[in-house]
Amino acid sequence: MSVAYYIAAICISAAGLYTIRRYRQNPTSAMRAFAATLFLLAAAFIVLANATRPIIDGIVHLHPFARWVGNTLTIAAGACFNVVLSHFARRPTDPPPPTRRYALAVTASFIAMGICVLGTPDSNDFVDVYATDTSVTAYLLIYLASIGAVMTVAFTSGIRYARDNHGLMRAAMTFVATGAAFGIAYSLYKLGVVAARHQGHQLGTESIIGPALGIAAALLITIGSTLGSLAPATAAAIRRRVLYRQLAPLHTALADAFPEIKLDVRVNSRRYRLDRRVVEIGDGLVRLRPWSDRAALSAKAANLHQAHDLPVVQAMIVTAALRARAAGIPPADPNFNWLNSSTIPTNLEGEATHLAGISRAFTSLPADTRLPEVTVTA
């Protein structure tokens, strides 16, 4: 089960790193609490893993110190997450999130649990073996009551926020509510184990069901918490990558004709590279205007707009202009900016999409594509 705990910690830590990146872009108290939630939860899984606990206890020479710290980290993560939900689910008339109250509750649980259990011999079967010990039972009741309370608040907040939203945010809050439901089930199951132990019964499933419910709760809440922003960000990153590749044929053709449009700057940011490619293509089209305006008049004279979509017509204009320039045809005075249409977006992302359509059409045109000749008058 230690491996499962470590894998869960890695996944949650990855979500935490993504949250820190978002926090730098939007440094709010809600984002700070969300980052704290994820890193506290990841730390809890690492500390509570069977392979980690003996090492920590051996270092501090106090048992079960690691279990005490890990359980407290779990409660603290739940409290921080409720602060996050309070920020997002609250209505304008609601009071501010009870951050101080949560902090006091976590501190009280931490102290009470420590008083109850520190110095008790640790065991992998902590609940089953020591549930008849009064101090350990008190520890368990404090811990499970705290977890149950924060998960209940998270469940009700998730349901409430899901009802007030739609689409992706509703799906995200449904994940949160489902994860909180698993957290409640975890608390109830552990209480059942304690009760069964006091009645002289030993379920023998604690090492499987309890951790499985805890991992499921943590992962579902993490997915739900990051889905609302991670899914659109991932989709946007994929779209930028696709657009960057689709722009390559048009960019290559213009760069071969006008090498000076290429900026000698090397960066790893996909967003910047896409924006730079759009700007370079725009510079190339400006330099091509003395030839492309003649081709545009030819396209207009042939009424190509009636038979082809706009990106196809514009790809035909670019193709004809590049051929004219390569054939040594003298440039003409610019007549009009054929690319400056009201149908073309003015933002970089929209322009990238439009130019990608031209680039796709540019590569699919037959090799013998020609425009009718027209006389360009001054």
PyMOL commands that set and color helices and strands:
alter all, ss='L'
color gray80, all
select helices_A, chain A and resi 2-25+29-48+53-60+65-89+99-117+126-130+134-163+168-198+206-246+248-257+259-261+270-301+304-307+310-326+348-364
alter helices_A, ss='H'
color red, helices_A
deselect
rebuild
show_as cartoon
